[in-house]
Amino acid sequence: MSTEKRNALGRGLSALLNDSENVHSNKNHVSTEPEVNDLGSVNEIKLSEIEVNPFQPRTDFDQDALAELADSIKLQGLIQPITVRRLNAHSYQLISGERRFRASKLAGLTQIPAYVRTANDQQMLEMALIENIQRENLNAIEVALSFQRMIEECSLKQEELSERVSKNRSTVTNYLRLLKLPPAVQASIRDGQISMGHAKALITIDDPAKQIYLHQHIIQQGLSVRKTEELVRGMQRSSVKKEGKQPEPVSFQIQKIQDDLASKFSTRVKIKIVNQGKGTIEIPFLSEDDLSRILEIMDW
């Protein structure tokens, strides 16, 4: 190994181990084209030469947590290197570690220790997802979206996906089913208002309007997963009893009005047309508090 290679490796290790003596000695060594090893070694790479990963599954970064990590990096240095792939002599792309990358920028670093790998786009997507799931606290919707991207963009079957991420196929399926829930419900999962357990119960309901209705009730009443499951079973038993005569199909205009009212009142709304334009509007409620909420929306 040449002296130049040993210095390059030494700079990476000194940053990792926070060896102030080695860092000081390397400040006097200036190289216009530092040699970077591509075989899994730790290298010092300029932050300005790194672009973010377009396949990054995490979309929400807590700014307070980033600031705390930046303060830690200022004091201790970056302990865990990021992982990048080399695009050309002076250009790299993040595979994993965007949170550390962002915090290092906040900390005022100009260089960062990194593992350099060679990867194509499919490998990039898979590696980013797997490393983030293992090391970051992704919310369930971010995981589900990432699984969906791997299936669509990497042409994977669910069995192959479950092998890649070391999870049971049923677990992968449960995550993917979250994406069939109404957007308002998905947002609540993303924001931590309801849990994965609540979501799994809501998935068993076929009617999106009922899903939204129960979703709002869970939040308003602070229902546990067990209580939610009981309510879902009750709704399903009630639905079975009412089956028999199929309801008359409603027009597109009436369905649109029903959907708009359901969104406004956060509950299922049913419009019945009898004849000659006459009919009724049904707005169910679960409790006196729920009734008061609906009346308040009606400004009554």
C-alpha positions as CSV (number, residue, x, y, z in Angstrom):
1,M,0.0,0.0,0.0
2,S,1.4,3.4,-1.0
3,T,2.0,6.2,1.4
4,E,-0.8,8.2,-0.3
5,K,-3.3,5.4,0.2
6,R,-2.3,5.0,3.8
7,N,-2.9,8.7,4.4
8,A,-6.3,8.5,2.7
9,L,-7.3,5.6,4.9
10,G,-5.8,7.3,8.0
11,R,-7.9,10.4,7.4
12,G,-11.0,8.3,7.4
13,L,-10.1,6.5,10.5
14,S,-9.1,9.6,12.4
15,A,-12.4,11.2,11.7
16,L,-14.2,8.0,12.8
17,L,-12.1,7.7,16.0
18,N,-11.9,11.5,16.6
19,D,-8.1,11.3,16.7
20,S,-7.3,14.9,17.1
21,E,-3.5,14.4,16.7
22,N,-3.9,12.7,13.3
23,V,-6.5,15.3,12.2
24,H,-4.1,18.1,13.0
25,S,-1.2,16.5,11.2
26,N,-3.3,16.0,8.1
27,K,-4.4,19.6,7.9
28,N,-1.0,20.4,6.3
29,H,-1.5,17.8,3.7
30,V,-3.4,19.2,0.7
31,S,-4.3,17.1,-2.3
32,T,-6.1,18.4,-5.3
33,E,-7.4,15.0,-6.3
34,P,-7.6,12.8,-3.1
35,E,-7.6,9.1,-3.9
36,V,-10.8,7.3,-2.8
37,N,-11.0,3.6,-2.4
38,D,-14.1,1.9,-3.7
39,L,-13.8,-1.4,-1.8
40,G,-15.8,-0.6,1.4
41,S,-13.1,1.5,3.1
42,V,-13.9,4.7,5.0
43,N,-13.1,7.8,3.0
44,E,-13.2,11.5,3.7
45,I,-15.5,13.1,1.0
46,K,-16.5,16.7,0.6
47,L,-20.1,17.4,1.4
48,S,-20.3,19.6,-1.7
49,E,-19.6,16.5,-3.9
50,I,-22.5,14.5,-2.5
51,E,-26.0,14.6,-3.9
52,V,-29.0,13.2,-2.0
53,N,-30.5,9.8,-2.8
54,P,-33.6,10.1,-5.1
55,F,-34.7,6.8,-3.7
56,Q,-34.6,7.9,-0.1
57,P,-37.7,6.4,1.6
58,R,-37.7,8.9,4.5
59,T,-39.5,12.1,3.6
60,D,-39.9,13.7,7.0
61,F,-36.9,14.8,9.1
62,D,-37.5,16.2,12.6
63,Q,-35.7,19.5,12.6
64,D,-35.2,19.5,16.4
65,A,-33.7,16.0,16.3
66,L,-31.4,17.2,13.4
67,A,-30.2,20.1,15.5
68,E,-29.5,17.8,18.4
69,L,-27.5,15.5,16.2
70,A,-25.6,18.5,14.7
71,D,-24.6,19.6,18.2
72,S,-23.4,16.1,19.0
73,I,-21.4,16.0,15.8
74,K,-19.7,19.3,16.7
75,L,-18.6,17.9,20.0
76,Q,-17.9,14.2,19.1
77,G,-17.5,14.2,15.3
78,L,-19.5,11.8,13.1
79,I,-19.2,8.4,14.6
80,Q,-21.1,6.4,11.9
81,P,-20.0,7.0,8.3
82,I,-22.6,7.5,5.6
83,T,-22.8,5.2,2.6
84,V,-22.5,6.6,-1.0
85,R,-22.0,5.4,-4.5
86,R,-19.4,7.0,-6.8
87,L,-20.8,8.7,-9.9
88,N,-17.5,10.1,-11.2
89,A,-14.2,11.4,-9.9
90,H,-15.7,14.2,-7.8
91,S,-19.4,13.3,-7.6
92,Y,-21.2,10.9,-5.2
93,Q,-24.8,9.9,-4.4
94,L,-26.1,9.0,-1.0
95,I,-27.2,5.4,-0.5
96,S,-28.0,5.8,3.2
97,G,-27.4,8.2,6.0
98,E,-29.3,11.3,4.8
99,R,-30.1,12.3,8.4
100,R,-26.3,12.2,9.3
101,F,-25.6,14.1,6.0
102,R,-28.0,16.9,6.8
103,A,-26.8,17.2,10.4
104,S,-23.2,17.3,9.3
105,K,-24.1,20.3,7.1
106,L,-25.8,22.0,10.0
107,A,-22.7,21.3,12.1
108,G,-20.6,23.2,9.6
109,L,-18.5,20.2,8.4
110,T,-17.0,20.4,4.9
111,Q,-16.0,16.7,4.7
112,I,-17.7,13.6,6.0
113,P,-16.5,9.9,6.5
114,A,-18.2,7.6,4.0
115,Y,-18.3,4.1,2.8
116,V,-18.1,4.1,-1.0
117,R,-19.9,1.4,-2.9
118,T,-20.8,0.6,-6.5
119,A,-24.5,0.2,-7.1
120,N,-27.0,0.4,-9.9
121,D,-30.4,2.1,-9.4
122,Q,-32.2,-1.1,-8.3
123,Q,-29.5,-1.8,-5.8
124,M,-29.6,1.9,-4.7
125,L,-33.3,1.6,-4.0
126,E,-33.1,-1.7,-2.2
127,M,-30.0,-0.7,-0.1
128,A,-31.6,2.7,0.9
129,L,-34.8,1.0,2.0
130,I,-33.2,-1.8,3.9
131,E,-30.6,0.3,5.7
132,N,-33.2,2.9,6.6
133,I,-35.7,0.4,8.0
134,Q,-32.9,-1.2,10.0
135,R,-31.4,2.1,11.4
136,E,-34.1,4.7,11.2
137,N,-37.5,5.0,12.8
138,L,-39.5,5.2,9.5
139,N,-43.3,5.6,10.0
140,A,-45.5,2.9,8.6
141,I,-46.6,4.9,5.6
142,E,-43.0,5.6,4.5
143,V,-42.2,1.9,4.8
144,A,-45.3,1.0,2.8
145,L,-44.5,3.5,0.1
146,S,-40.9,2.2,-0.1
147,F,-42.2,-1.4,-0.4
148,Q,-44.5,-0.3,-3.2
149,R,-41.6,1.4,-5.0
150,M,-39.5,-1.8,-4.8
151,I,-42.3,-3.9,-6.2
152,E,-43.0,-1.5,-9.1
153,E,-39.6,-0.2,-9.9
154,C,-37.5,-3.3,-9.2
155,S,-40.1,-5.7,-10.6
156,L,-40.2,-7.7,-7.4
157,K,-42.9,-10.1,-6.2
158,Q,-44.1,-9.9,-2.6
159,E,-42.2,-13.1,-1.8
160,E,-39.0,-11.7,-3.2
161,L,-39.5,-8.4,-1.4
162,S,-40.1,-10.2,2.0
163,E,-36.8,-12.0,1.5
164,R,-34.9,-8.7,0.7
165,V,-36.1,-7.0,3.8
166,S,-36.1,-10.1,6.0
167,K,-39.8,-9.8,7.0
168,N,-42.7,-12.3,6.8
169,R,-44.8,-12.0,3.7
170,S,-47.8,-11.3,5.9
171,T,-46.0,-8.3,7.4
172,V,-45.2,-6.9,3.9
173,T,-48.8,-7.4,2.9
174,N,-50.1,-5.6,5.9
175,Y,-47.9,-2.6,5.1
176,L,-48.9,-2.5,1.5
177,R,-52.6,-2.6,2.4
178,L,-52.2,0.6,4.3
179,L,-51.9,2.4,0.9
180,K,-55.5,1.4,0.2
181,L,-56.8,3.4,3.1
182,P,-58.3,6.9,2.4
183,P,-55.6,9.7,2.3
184,A,-56.9,11.2,5.6
185,V,-56.3,7.9,7.4
186,Q,-52.9,7.5,5.9
187,A,-52.0,11.0,7.1
188,S,-53.0,10.1,10.6
189,I,-50.8,7.0,10.5
190,R,-47.9,9.0,9.2
191,D,-48.3,11.7,11.9
192,G,-48.7,9.1,14.7
193,Q,-52.3,9.9,15.5
194,I,-53.3,6.3,15.1
195,S,-51.1,3.2,15.3
196,M,-50.5,0.3,12.9
197,G,-52.9,-1.8,15.1
198,H,-55.7,0.7,14.5
199,A,-54.9,0.8,10.8
200,K,-55.1,-3.0,10.5
201,A,-58.5,-3.0,12.1
202,L,-59.7,-0.2,9.7
203,I,-58.4,-2.2,6.7
204,T,-61.0,-4.9,7.3
205,I,-63.8,-2.4,6.6
206,D,-64.7,-2.2,2.9
207,D,-66.5,1.1,2.8
208,P,-64.1,4.1,2.7
209,A,-66.7,6.4,4.2
210,K,-67.0,4.0,7.2
211,Q,-63.2,3.9,7.5
212,I,-63.1,7.7,7.7
213,Y,-66.0,7.7,10.2
214,L,-64.4,5.3,12.6
215,H,-61.0,6.8,12.1
216,Q,-62.3,10.2,13.4
217,H,-64.0,8.4,16.3
218,I,-60.7,6.7,17.2
219,I,-58.9,10.1,17.4
220,Q,-61.7,12.0,19.2
221,Q,-62.3,9.3,21.8
222,G,-58.7,8.1,22.1
223,L,-59.8,4.5,21.5
224,S,-57.4,1.6,22.1
225,V,-56.7,-0.9,19.4
226,R,-58.8,-3.5,21.2
227,K,-61.8,-1.2,21.5
228,T,-61.4,-0.3,17.8
229,E,-61.4,-4.0,16.9
230,E,-64.6,-4.5,18.9
231,L,-66.3,-1.6,17.1
232,V,-65.2,-3.0,13.7
233,R,-66.7,-6.4,14.5
234,G,-69.9,-4.7,15.6
235,M,-70.1,-2.7,12.4
236,Q,-69.5,-5.9,10.4
237,R,-72.2,-7.9,12.2
238,S,-74.6,-5.0,11.7
239,S,-73.7,-4.9,8.0
240,V,-74.4,-8.7,7.6
241,K,-77.8,-8.4,9.2
242,K,-78.8,-5.6,6.8
243,E,-77.7,-7.6,3.8
244,G,-80.5,-9.0,1.6
245,K,-82.2,-6.4,-0.5
246,Q,-79.6,-4.5,-2.4
247,P,-79.9,-0.7,-2.2
248,E,-80.8,1.2,-5.4
249,P,-77.7,2.6,-7.1
250,V,-77.2,6.3,-6.7
251,S,-76.3,8.7,-9.4
252,F,-72.8,10.2,-9.7
253,Q,-74.1,13.6,-8.5
254,I,-75.7,12.1,-5.4
255,Q,-72.6,10.1,-4.7
256,K,-70.5,13.2,-5.0
257,I,-72.7,15.0,-2.5
258,Q,-72.6,12.1,-0.1
259,D,-68.8,12.0,-0.3
260,D,-68.5,15.8,0.3
261,L,-70.9,15.7,3.3
262,A,-69.0,12.7,4.7
263,S,-65.8,14.7,4.5
264,K,-67.3,17.7,6.0
265,F,-68.8,15.9,9.0
266,S,-66.1,13.2,9.3
267,T,-68.8,10.5,9.3
268,R,-70.8,8.4,6.9
269,V,-73.7,10.3,5.2
270,K,-76.5,8.6,3.3
271,I,-78.9,10.3,0.9
272,K,-82.1,8.5,-0.1
273,I,-84.1,9.6,-3.1
274,V,-87.7,8.5,-2.9
275,N,-89.4,10.1,-6.0
276,Q,-89.7,13.3,-7.8
277,G,-86.5,14.6,-6.2
278,K,-87.8,14.0,-2.7
279,G,-85.7,12.2,-0.1
280,T,-83.8,12.2,3.2
281,I,-80.3,12.8,4.4
282,E,-79.0,10.5,7.2
283,I,-76.1,11.6,9.4
284,P,-75.4,8.9,12.1
285,F,-73.5,9.7,15.3
286,L,-71.9,7.4,17.9
287,S,-72.5,9.4,21.1
288,E,-73.9,12.6,22.5
289,D,-70.5,14.2,22.2
290,D,-70.4,13.1,18.5
291,L,-73.8,14.6,18.0
292,S,-72.7,17.9,19.6
293,R,-69.7,17.9,17.3
294,I,-71.9,17.5,14.2
295,L,-74.4,20.2,15.4
296,E,-71.5,22.6,15.9
297,I,-70.3,22.0,12.4
298,M,-73.9,22.8,11.2
299,D,-73.7,26.0,13.4
300,W,-76.8,24.9,15.2
